[in-house]
Amino acid sequence: MLTLSVLGALFRKLLQRRRASSLRGLDARTLADIGVDASEISSIDAEARGLSRVTRLRITANGA
């Protein structure tokens, strides 16, 4: 029987793979539209998972 912590870890891993896969599925034009280069996908995924320091500037509508 799987424990909740193991199930949680498996679920997080599935979401991580899906996020990176979704970004890799976008064409260069779409990536450019959202300000991302294909070479940055692994880095973006690592930042989202907290595995590396956030290095991208985030700009919001209210300027914060």
C-alpha positions in Angstrom: 0.0 0.0 0.0 1.3 3.4 -0.9 1.5 6.1 1.8 0.1 9.6 1.3 3.6 11.0 1.1 4.5 8.6 -1.7 1.3 9.4 -3.6 2.0 13.1 -3.1 5.5 12.7 -4.5 4.3 10.8 -7.5 1.6 13.3 -8.2 4.1 16.2 -8.0 6.4 14.4 -10.4 3.6 13.9 -12.8 2.7 17.6 -12.7 6.3 18.5 -13.2 6.6 16.3 -16.3 3.3 17.7 -17.7 4.4 21.3 -17.2 7.8 20.8 -19.0 6.1 18.7 -21.7 3.5 21.4 -22.3 6.2 24.0 -22.8 8.2 21.8 -25.1 5.1 21.3 -27.2 4.9 25.0 -28.0 6.4 26.3 -31.3 9.1 28.9 -31.3 6.7 31.7 -32.3 4.4 31.0 -29.3 7.3 30.7 -26.9 8.6 34.1 -28.2 5.1 35.6 -27.7 5.3 34.7 -24.0 8.9 35.8 -23.7 10.6 32.4 -23.5 13.2 30.7 -25.6 13.2 26.9 -26.0 16.6 26.8 -24.3 15.1 28.2 -21.1 12.4 25.5 -20.6 14.5 23.3 -18.3 15.5 26.3 -16.3 12.0 27.6 -16.0 10.9 24.1 -14.8 13.7 24.0 -12.2 12.7 27.4 -10.9 9.0 26.4 -10.7 10.0 23.3 -8.6 12.3 25.4 -6.3 15.4 23.6 -7.5 17.2 26.7 -8.7 17.3 30.4 -7.9 14.7 32.5 -9.7 16.5 34.5 -12.3 13.7 35.9 -14.5 12.2 39.3 -14.1 8.5 39.1 -13.5 6.4 42.0 -14.7 2.8 42.4 -13.6 0.0 44.6 -14.8 0.3 46.8 -11.7 4.1 47.1 -12.0 4.8 45.2 -8.8 
